[in-house]
Amino acid sequence: MLRAFKGLPKNNALIKFLSERGNKSLLLKTENFYMQNNSKEMPKATDPLFFIIDEKANSIELTEKGLDLISDSVEDISFFILPDVGSKIADIEKSELSRS
């Protein structure tokens, strides 16, 4: 149930199931169990997934399995990872200053 919630939180069957008495609290207890100790146990629940949807943060994160799947045709595995824009801009500014 936690994997389904992490992968497809808007799934109609899941929403219906979670609306039944006690199921939502069971999901939250399960999620809390996996998130304790700085989410140390969460990979056990999320490793089989290709991506994780976080509705609260409005984000989707590729898992290692997802990255492996789509990066088979790309030689650079970091191709699908967004760089830290701030640090890249700082690197560019530093390189332009050193040229002067």
Sequence and secondary structure as in RCSB ss.txt:
>XXXX:A:sequence
MLRAFKGLPKNNALIKFLSERGNKSLLLKTENFYMQNNSKEMPKATDPLFFIIDEKANSIELTEKGLDLISDSVE
DISFFILPDVGSKIADIEKSELSRS
>XXXX:A:secstr
 HHHHHH TT HHHHHHHHSTTHHHHHHHHHHHHHHHHHTTHHHHHTT SEEEETTTTEEEE HHHHHHHHTT S
 GGGGS   HHHHHHHHHHHHHHH 
